[in-house]
Amino acid sequence: MDQPLKETLLDRLRAYLDGLDTADAPESAVAETADASPMATEVAGDPADDEARDLFSVFAEIAATRNEVRTQSRIVKDALDQFRTVFETLQTGNAALDRELKEARSRAGEQTRTILRPLLLDIIDVRDRLAAGLAAVPPENRPPWWSRWRRTASVPDPWREGLEMTLRRLDRVLADRRVTPIATIGRPFTPDVARVVATRDDSSVAEGLVIAESRTGFEWDGQLLRAAEVIVAKRAGARDRSDRGSVE
C-alpha cells in the first residue's frame, strides 16, 4: 500500500472519529471523504482501494460498537442506581415498620398488664383469705385406734374440702396467668421482693434468714407483682452488742 493511500485512509478515519458524537457519523464521514478526495476517483477500480474500504468499514463498525457499548453501559448504570435507590427506600420502610410493630407490641403488653394487674391482685387477696380461713379450721379428728376393728369410716368435713378445692382452683388460675409465689422462707432476706414486718430471736438459724411469712409474695412473668411480708431471724447477742455500742 503506497503512502498517499495510507494518508487518505488516516484522513478518513480521523474525520470519522471526529464526527462520532453525531448520529450519522460513519455515513457522513464516508460520503464527505469520498466526494472531497480526488484520490478516491483515481483508485476506483484498484484492489488496494477495496482493501482500504474494507479496513475503513471495520474501523467504522468497531467505533459504532464502542458507542453502543457505552450507551448500554450508561443505561445499565442508571438502572442500577435506580434499583439501589428503591432498595434503600424499601430497607428504610421495613426498618420503620419493624420498629412500629415492636412499639405496638410493647404498648399492647403494657396495656394488658395495666388492665390485668388489679384483677390478679384481687384474686390473690381472695386466695389469702381462703388460705387464712383454711388454716383457722381445726384439723380433722383422727378416729380412735379401736375403730380400725369396727370398720367405721371417718366422715370427711365438706366445708374444709370445699375450701381446699377452691384454693387449688385459684392457684391453678394464677399459674395459668404465669403468676407464681415467691419462695422466701429459709432464704436470706431480699429487699427487692420482700418487706420485713418483724424480727424474731432464733439461735437455730443464721441471722438475716427469713423464718416465717405473714403474707406471701408473687411474681408475674418474672416481675414483682406483690412483695412478701416476712419475719427475719435476729440473734439476741447481736442486738445486745448493737445496743451497748449505741449507748457507749
Secondary structure, DSSP 8 states (H G I E B T S, - for coil): --HHHHHHHHHHHHHHHHTTTSTTHHHHHHHHHHHH-HHHHHTTT-HHHHHHHHHHHHHHHHHHHHHHHHHHHHHHHHHHHHHHHHHHHHHHHHHHHHHHHHHHHHHHHHHHHHHHHHHHHHHHHHHHHHHHHHHHS-------GGGGTTT------HHHHHHHHHHHHHHHHHHHTTEEE---TTSB--TTTEEEEEEEE-TTS-TTBEEEEEE--EEETTEEEE-EEEEEEE-HHHHHHHHHHHH-
